[in-house]
């Protein structure tokens, strides 16, 4: 089944404790992206990757890191999480930039 | 400045009513996508419109792309509780990331 998987689905952590949210797709997509979704602010792009070893900042990259060592995986790293990073996070992928995006199920992160 | 403005932000209607939601911009897009997001899930693509003036139908949902490819509308006929969700439009402009609107949250009451 074609899908984007994210783990974990739910995470409660404390300020400053490094965490990684994994994202994997099985559709051989070149483009992958991370978004955060907050009430009243909509989906905001954090980082994206047009291909392996190529990553670019989105609209809200501060406090986040990503890597794209393999085509299928695009982990999101929070080196020192802060409460303002409490949000619902989505990973998405598509064949190419601008194409239909397939979204993962989301990761709800709470930073206390 | 939000590149894609969606209206209304919230809409609550009775089952059986018709409704239209709008996605407007001052920019031209090569295509426009509509997604629906249900609680606890990621957005799922409903349709992509590509040609100015194009109309696409998906059962009771009718999507239209403006002639100038700057705006789009989604019309739902005889809304049902299963239509409840967040409707997002997203514009594509060449080899750049999609631009998403903030969405219209629709609630259809039985």
Interface residues (C-beta under 8 A of the other chain):
Chain A: X4 X33 X40 X41 X42 X43 X45 X48 X50 X58 X90 X92 X96 X97 X98 X99 X100 X101 X102 X103 X104 X105 X106
Chain B: X30 X31 X33 X40 X41 X42 X43 X44 X45 X48 X88 X90 X92 X93 X94 X95 X96 X97 X98 X100 X101 X102 X103
